[in-house]
Amino acid sequence: MKRTLLGLFSLVMVSAGLFPGVSVSAVTAQSASTTVTIAFPTGDPSSLDPQAAGSLDESQVIRNVYEGLVTYDSQTLAPAPALATKWTVSSDSLTYTFTLRQGVTFQNGQPFSADDVKFTFDRLANPDTGTSYTSEMLNGVHGIADARNSDKTKRATELTGVKVIDPQTVQFTLDTPVASFLQQLAMLGGMIVPKGAGTDLKEKPVGTGPYMLKEWVRQQTLTLVANPKYWGGAPSVQTVVFKNIPQATQQAIEFQGGNLDLAWVSAADLPRLTGDATLSKELQNVPTLSVTQLRINLKDPVMSKPEVREALWQAIDRDTLVKTILNGQGSAANQLIPPGLSAFDKTYNPFPYDSAKAKALLAGAGYPSGITLEVRTGTDQTQLRILQAISQQVADAGITLNVNSTETTVYNTDRGACKMQMGSVLWTLDYPDPDNVVSLLLGPSGSRKNCGYDSYPQEAQVASLL
């Protein structure tokens, strides 16, 4: 068994990172134990119901207990068989027909069939039970508007675009082609639950995956045990214990004390770990898909001006931030799409760092003496360090950037309602396709709608392109 340290970093407008921020740094050492003890990335999960969950901590558990129709190839990130062994796509790209894996049972003994797939996606379509952001995967499926009708008296009781053909075959019908539909099916909301499951899945998950929940002591530990009847063969690691240790620095200390087999470390801890003669030899950087950005409130009278946004962009020296605050872990994001995706363009850099140009832009926008702006954030220490460094950088362009840090839950609620001029967002792709980036980050839905992404002058043109 390997012991591993994972670096969890962040940087405003920096690409990389399977987890929010930049690339994952791993330190490994051999261990013969069949029990692995892990720290949750940020804290105790809220729900283990795949149609309701959405956080990284919840994903760590759900993806070991449940499975979807498809998964990702570990080398190419292309869709690969999971509970579906194969599929066909019609010539007009509107009909997907899946052949299901036979001989699979849920952890409660219930046989897996097409009825469970139908039940799962009806459940995801219902706004009362499908509360996860991953329900957005159904936006192109026929009948989704009827299934999500806010008027319960008029709401359809099933998603008509998902149909059982026979016990081993299920068919999805779309209203419009969705190039990334297969990739989206591997998101949390697509994890298959047994027909008839209720709201108790929040604390008592039942899937077809390699692990089963044994015990969950809220805010302390969560224990998984190997599923002896797993269709893919029982895993060699018999027990996985997740510990709730929210602070990355404390996780690193627990790891070094032998109390964790996997822990998350912050950028601030990296120099100490790389300076260790033993651990530094095992350090591995794993390129991943993530982008961290400032979400701008386009309804704010100041931030609605393109010159102000461009000035802020050109006043930030991302390369220096990566080299110093993040100790070289990451790369400057000159675009929303991170390296590793087909649409990434390494030559694209429309607004390079130029403090003098930033100052001239502000003057042209009516702020010749400079401007004061506020950025909201939570309590993540790496984000705070980055934003504080940015506030020092942009001062050269005449921008006074006040960093307002509040408790993370409060901040997330305010960010959802867009009660801010701008706010920091650490985001990892939901599925490995450029469509996820442009549709989610530029499309007028959720908190982005609250921030005016549905009403700026070019919105109709962008919507047409999407």
C-alpha positions in Angstrom: 0.0 0.0 0.0 1.3 3.5 -0.8 1.2 6.4 1.5 0.5 9.6 -0.4 0.6 13.4 0.2 -1.6 15.4 -2.2 -0.9 19.1 -2.7 -4.1 21.2 -2.8 -3.2 24.6 -4.2 -5.1 27.6 -5.5 -4.4 30.7 -7.7 -6.7 33.2 -9.2 -6.7 32.5 -12.9 -4.4 29.6 -12.8 -5.0 26.3 -14.7 -4.3 22.7 -13.7 -5.3 20.5 -10.8 -7.6 17.5 -10.5 -8.8 19.1 -7.3 -9.6 22.8 -6.9 -6.4 24.8 -7.7 -3.3 23.6 -9.4 -1.5 20.3 -9.9 -1.5 17.4 -7.4 1.8 16.7 -5.7 2.1 13.1 -4.4 4.6 11.7 -2.0 4.5 7.9 -1.6 6.0 5.3 0.8 5.3 1.6 1.0 2.9 0.1 3.6 1.6 -3.5 3.8 -1.6 -2.7 5.6 -5.0 -3.7 4.0 -6.5 -0.6 5.7 -6.0 2.9 4.2 -6.6 6.0 6.3 -7.4 9.1 4.4 -8.2 12.7 5.2 -11.2 14.3 3.5 -9.9 17.1 1.2 -11.8 19.9 3.0 -14.3 18.4 5.5 -17.1 16.1 6.4 -19.6 15.4 3.6 -23.1 16.7 3.8 -24.8 14.0 1.7 -23.9 10.6 0.2 -26.9 10.7 -2.1 -25.4 10.9 -5.6 -28.4 12.8 -7.0 -28.1 15.4 -4.3 -24.3 15.6 -3.6 -21.8 17.8 -5.4 -18.7 18.5 -3.3 -15.2 17.0 -3.6 -15.5 15.4 -0.2 -18.8 13.7 -1.1 -17.3 12.6 -4.4 -14.5 10.7 -2.6 -17.0 8.4 -1.0 -19.7 8.2 -3.7 -17.3 7.2 -6.4 -16.2 4.2 -4.3 -19.7 3.1 -3.4 -21.5 3.8 -6.7 -21.0 3.5 -10.4 -22.4 5.1 -13.5 -23.2 3.7 -16.9 -19.8 5.0 -18.1 -16.5 6.0 -16.5 -13.3 7.6 -17.8 -10.3 5.8 -19.3 -7.5 6.6 -16.9 -5.0 7.4 -19.7 -7.1 9.1 -22.4 -10.0 10.4 -20.3 -12.3 9.1 -23.0 -15.6 7.5 -22.0 -15.2 3.8 -21.0 -17.6 1.0 -20.0 -18.8 0.7 -16.4 -22.4 -0.5 -15.7 -22.9 -0.3 -19.5 -20.7 -2.6 -21.5 -21.3 -0.9 -24.8 -23.5 1.7 -26.5 -24.5 3.0 -29.9 -25.3 6.5 -31.1 -27.7 7.3 -33.9 -26.5 9.1 -37.0 -28.2 12.3 -35.9 -26.6 12.1 -32.5 -30.0 12.2 -30.7 -30.4 8.6 -29.6 -28.0 6.7 -27.2 -28.7 3.0 -26.6 -26.8 1.3 -23.8 -26.3 -2.4 -23.2 -26.1 -3.1 -19.5 -23.7 -5.3 -17.6 -25.2 -8.6 -16.5 -24.7 -10.4 -13.2 -24.4 -7.1 -11.2 -26.1 -6.7 -7.8 -26.5 -3.8 -5.5 -25.0 -4.0 -2.0 -28.4 -4.7 -0.6 -28.7 -7.8 -2.8 -31.1 -6.2 -5.4 -30.2 -7.2 -9.0 -29.2 -4.4 -11.3 -31.3 -3.8 -14.4 -32.5 -1.1 -16.8 -35.3 -0.3 -14.3 -32.7 1.1 -11.9 -31.2 3.3 -14.6 -34.7 4.7 -15.4 -35.4 5.2 -11.8 -32.1 7.0 -11.2 -32.5 9.5 -14.0 -36.2 10.2 -13.2 -34.9 10.9 -9.7 -32.2 13.2 -11.0 -34.8 15.1 -13.2 -37.1 15.7 -10.2 -36.1 19.0 -8.6 -37.2 17.7 -5.2 -34.6 14.9 -5.3 -32.2 15.8 -8.0 -30.7 18.8 -6.2 -27.1 18.4 -7.3 -25.6 20.7 -9.8 -24.8 17.6 -11.8 -28.5 17.5 -12.9 -27.4 19.9 -15.6 -26.3 16.8 -17.6 -30.0 16.3 -18.4 -30.5 19.7 -20.0 -30.6 18.2 -23.5 -32.7 15.1 -22.7 -36.2 15.0 -24.1 -38.9 15.9 -21.5 -36.6 17.5 -18.9 -38.6 20.8 -18.9 -41.8 18.9 -18.0 -40.0 16.9 -15.3 -38.6 20.0 -13.7 -41.8 22.1 -13.8 -41.9 24.3 -10.7 -45.6 23.8 -10.5 -45.9 20.4 -8.9 -49.4 20.0 -10.2 -48.2 20.1 -13.8 -44.8 18.3 -13.3 -44.3 15.1 -15.2 -43.8 12.1 -13.1 -41.1 10.7 -15.3 -38.4 11.8 -17.7 -39.7 10.7 -21.1 -36.3 10.9 -22.8 -35.1 7.8 -20.8 -36.8 4.6 -21.8 -36.4 0.9 -20.8 -36.1 -1.3 -23.9 -35.6 -4.6 -22.0 -34.0 -5.5 -18.7 -30.5 -5.1 -20.2 -31.1 -2.2 -22.5 -31.9 1.5 -21.9 -32.3 4.3 -24.3 -31.7 8.1 -24.0 -33.3 10.5 -26.4 -32.0 14.1 -26.8 -33.7 17.1 -28.2 -30.5 18.5 -29.6 -27.0 17.0 -30.0 -24.7 17.2 -27.0 -21.1 16.4 -27.9 -20.1 15.7 -24.3 -23.2 13.6 -23.3 -21.2 10.4 -22.6 -18.7 12.3 -20.5 -21.5 14.0 -18.5 -23.0 10.6 -17.6 -20.0 9.9 -15.5 -20.8 12.8 -13.1 -22.1 12.2 -9.6 -25.7 12.6 -10.6 -25.4 9.7 -13.0 -24.3 7.2 -10.4 -27.0 4.4 -10.4 -29.1 3.8 -7.3 -31.6 0.9 -6.8 -35.2 1.3 -7.9 -37.3 2.3 -4.9 -34.5 4.1 -3.0 -35.6 7.0 -0.9 -34.1 10.0 0.9 -32.2 7.7 3.4 -29.5 7.5 0.7 -28.2 10.7 2.2 -26.7 8.7 5.1 -27.1 5.1 4.0 -25.7 4.8 0.4 -26.5 1.7 -1.6 -24.6 1.2 -4.9 -22.9 -1.4 -7.0 -19.4 -0.2 -6.4 -16.3 -1.9 -4.9 -16.9 -0.5 -1.4 -19.8 -0.3 1.1 -20.4 2.1 4.0 -19.7 0.5 7.4 -19.9 3.5 9.7 -20.2 7.2 9.6 -19.5 9.2 12.8 -20.4 12.8 11.7 -17.5 15.3 11.8 -15.1 12.5 12.8 -14.7 9.4 10.6 -16.3 7.6 7.8 -15.4 3.9 7.2 -15.8 1.9 4.0 -15.3 -1.8 3.6 -14.7 -3.9 0.5 -17.7 -5.3 -1.3 -17.1 -9.1 -1.4 -19.7 -9.5 -4.2 -18.4 -6.7 -6.4 -18.7 -7.7 -10.1 -15.2 -6.6 -10.8 -13.7 -8.6 -7.9 -13.3 -7.6 -4.3 -10.6 -4.9 -3.9 -7.4 -5.9 -2.1 -7.7 -2.9 0.3 -10.2 -4.2 2.7 -11.0 -1.0 4.7 -10.8 2.7 3.9 -11.1 5.2 6.8 -11.8 8.9 6.0 -10.9 11.3 8.8 -12.3 14.8 9.1 -9.2 17.1 9.4 -10.1 20.3 7.5 -6.8 22.1 7.9 -4.3 20.9 5.3 -1.3 21.8 7.5 -2.7 19.5 10.3 -3.2 16.8 7.7 0.4 16.9 6.7 1.4 16.7 10.4 -0.8 13.7 10.9 0.6 12.1 7.8 4.2 12.5 9.0 3.2 11.1 12.4 2.0 7.9 10.7 -1.7 8.5 11.4 -2.7 9.0 7.7 -1.9 7.1 4.5 -3.1 10.0 2.4 -3.3 13.7 3.2 -3.7 17.0 1.5 -1.1 19.7 1.8 -1.2 23.4 1.0 1.3 25.5 -0.9 2.6 26.8 2.3 3.7 23.3 3.4 5.4 22.4 0.2 8.8 23.9 0.9 9.1 22.0 4.1 8.1 18.7 2.4 10.3 19.2 -0.6 13.2 20.0 1.7 12.8 16.6 3.4 15.6 14.2 2.1 13.2 11.2 2.0 9.9 12.7 0.9 11.4 14.9 -1.8 12.6 11.9 -3.7 9.0 10.6 -4.0 7.4 13.9 -5.1 5.3 13.6 -8.2 3.4 16.3 -10.0 0.3 15.0 -11.7 -1.3 17.3 -14.3 -5.0 17.7 -13.8 -8.0 19.7 -15.1 -8.9 22.8 -13.0 -9.2 26.5 -13.3 -9.5 29.1 -10.5 -11.0 32.5 -11.4 -12.7 35.6 -10.2 -16.4 35.5 -10.8 -17.4 39.1 -11.8 -20.7 40.7 -11.0 -21.7 42.2 -14.4 -24.6 44.0 -12.7 -22.2 46.0 -10.5 -22.0 49.5 -12.0 -18.2 49.5 -11.8 -17.4 45.9 -12.8 -19.9 46.2 -15.7 -17.3 48.3 -17.5 -15.1 46.1 -19.7 -12.2 48.5 -19.3 -12.2 47.9 -15.5 -12.2 44.1 -15.9 -9.4 44.3 -18.5 -7.4 46.6 -16.3 -7.7 44.2 -13.4 -6.6 41.3 -15.6 -3.6 43.1 -16.9 -2.6 44.3 -13.4 -2.1 40.7 -12.1 1.3 39.0 -12.7 0.2 35.4 -12.6 3.6 33.9 -13.5 5.2 35.5 -10.4 2.4 34.3 -8.2 2.9 30.7 -9.4 6.6 30.9 -8.8 6.4 32.5 -5.4 3.1 31.8 -3.5 2.6 28.4 -5.2 6.2 27.3 -5.3 6.0 26.6 -9.1 2.9 24.3 -8.8 0.7 25.4 -11.6 0.6 27.6 -14.7 -0.9 31.0 -15.4 -4.4 30.8 -16.9 -4.6 33.1 -19.8 -7.9 31.4 -20.8 -10.7 29.5 -19.1 -9.7 26.1 -20.7 -6.9 24.3 -19.0 -4.1 22.4 -20.7 -5.0 18.8 -21.6 -8.2 19.6 -23.4 -8.5 19.8 -27.2 -9.6 23.4 -27.2 -6.6 24.7 -25.2 -4.5 27.1 -27.2 -1.0 27.7 -25.6 -0.5 30.8 -27.8 -3.7 32.5 -26.6 -2.8 35.4 -24.3 -5.0 38.5 -25.1 -4.3 40.5 -22.0 -0.6 40.0 -20.8 0.6 41.5 -17.6 1.1 45.2 -18.2 0.6 47.5 -15.2 1.0 50.7 -17.3 -1.7 49.5 -19.8 -3.9 48.7 -16.8 -3.5 52.2 -15.4 -4.3 53.7 -18.9 -7.5 51.6 -19.2 -8.7 52.8 -15.8 -8.2 56.4 -16.8 -10.1 55.8 -20.0 -13.0 54.3 -18.0 -13.2 57.5 -15.9 -10.8 56.6 -13.0 -7.6 58.6 -13.6 -6.8 58.7 -9.9 -7.3 54.9 -9.5 -10.2 52.8 -8.1 -11.1 50.8 -5.1 -12.6 47.3 -5.6 -13.6 44.5 -3.2 -13.1 40.7 -3.7 -15.0 38.2 -1.6 -13.6 34.8 -0.5 -14.0 32.1 2.1 -11.4 31.0 4.7 -9.1 28.9 2.6 -5.6 30.0 3.6 -4.0 29.6 0.2 -6.7 31.7 -1.5 -6.2 34.4 1.1 -2.4 34.4 0.5 -2.9 34.6 -3.2 -5.5 37.4 -3.0 -3.4 39.4 -0.6 -0.5 39.1 -3.0 -2.7 40.2 -5.9 -3.8 43.2 -3.9 -0.2 44.3 -3.6 0.5 43.7 -7.3 -2.5 45.7 -8.6 -1.7 48.7 -6.5 0.9 49.6 -9.1 -1.9 50.2 -11.6 -3.9 52.3 -9.1 -6.2 49.6 -8.0 -6.9 49.3 -4.3 -8.2 45.7 -3.9 -9.8 45.0 -0.5 -10.0 41.3 0.3 -13.1 40.4 2.3 -12.9 36.9 3.9 -16.0 35.4 5.6 -16.9 31.9 6.8 -17.0 29.6 3.8 -20.7 28.7 4.1 -21.7 32.3 4.3 -19.5 33.2 1.4 -20.8 30.4 -0.8 -24.4 31.5 -0.1 -23.6 35.2 -0.9 -21.7 34.1 -4.0 -24.7 32.1 -5.2 -26.8 35.2 -4.8 -24.0 37.4 -6.3 -23.8 39.7 -3.3 -20.4 41.0 -4.3 -18.4 42.9 -6.9 -16.4 39.7 -7.5 -15.5 36.5 -5.7 -12.9 33.8 -5.9 -13.9 30.5 -7.3 -11.8 27.3 -7.1 -13.3 25.0 -9.7 -12.4 21.5 -11.1 -14.0 20.3 -14.3 -17.1 18.2 -13.8 -16.1 16.1 -16.9 -13.1 16.2 -19.2 -14.4 18.1 -22.2 -14.1 21.8 -23.2 -17.9 22.0 -23.4 -18.0 21.9 -19.6 -15.9 25.0 -19.4 -17.6 27.3 -21.9 -21.2 26.1 -21.2 -20.9 26.3 -17.4 -18.7 29.3 -17.0 -20.2 31.4 -19.8 -23.8 30.1 -19.8 -26.6 32.1 -18.0 -27.5 29.7 -15.3 -27.5 29.6 -11.5 -25.2 32.1 -9.8 -23.9 33.3 -13.1 -27.4 34.4 -14.0 -27.5 36.3 -10.7 -24.3 37.9 -11.7 -25.7 39.2 -15.0 -24.4 36.5 -17.4 -27.9 36.4 -19.0 -28.2 40.1 -19.8 -24.9 41.5 -21.1 -24.9 43.0 -24.6 -23.3 40.0 -26.4 -25.3 37.3 -24.4 -27.5 36.3 -27.4 -24.4 35.9 -29.6 -22.6 33.8 -27.1 -25.7 31.6 -26.4 -25.9 31.0 -30.2 -22.3 30.0 -30.4 -22.7 27.7 -27.4 
